[in-house]
């Protein structure tokens, strides 16, 4: 669990007065692992044709993507400092037209997997080696477009496509998935499960995807905790879109420093 990336998320969201801290905390370890050893890219040439693609479908967690993009040189600390301003390139959701390394403009939930199926199919047609990794939310997986895209992906044998699901319990609040692994298996996908905050486990699951290539797309069900890393932010309380006041900010930073 990376506490320094979490501190950056809190600082930028608090300063801007905009963003989703708990949702970003639940996925930042996943995104960091993807970029740390499982994504081929050139941060100085984000449009490099041989790159692999990462799509953040749950765009309201965009702050997690932004701090990782800064870590790997796509954007700068100055960009993080200007998050949420009219003159900055970073907003509450990723904007592909402004943010180097953001492959899709997302936030309208249910569409990131569809985008990714199209990207993966394009590379299959070209017989290119690029792989596509997309991160969706478990609540988002109630959207019909997710399952339409899942059917298309298995029908087209897109084994260059990996969907990581942030299973942080959001879906369970209203409509639980009674058998999430079985649901994806029924749609013809390889199914892996991992601790979404253990970077070694996440990396091992991604390596299995990379080595599998059996004519099926792969889903990784990453079990996470919303707000992971700060005790009073965790689970599904009032912090979904809450901005810390000065006292709360200090308490968050103190806990992340312990």
Secondary structure, 3 states (H helix, E strand, C coil): CCHHHHHHHHHHHHHHCCCCHHHHHHHHHHHHHHHHHCCCCCCCCCCCCCCCEEEECCHHHHHHHHHHHHHCCCCCHHHHHCCCCCCCCCCCCCCCCCCCCCCCCCCCCCCHHHHHHHHHHHHHHCCCCCCEEEEEECCHHHCHHHHHHHHHHHHCCCCCEEEEEEECCCHHHCCCCCCHHHHHHHCCCEEEEEECCCHHHHHHHHHHHHHHCCCCCEEEEEECCCCCCCHHHCCCCCCCCCCCCHHHHHHHHHHHHC
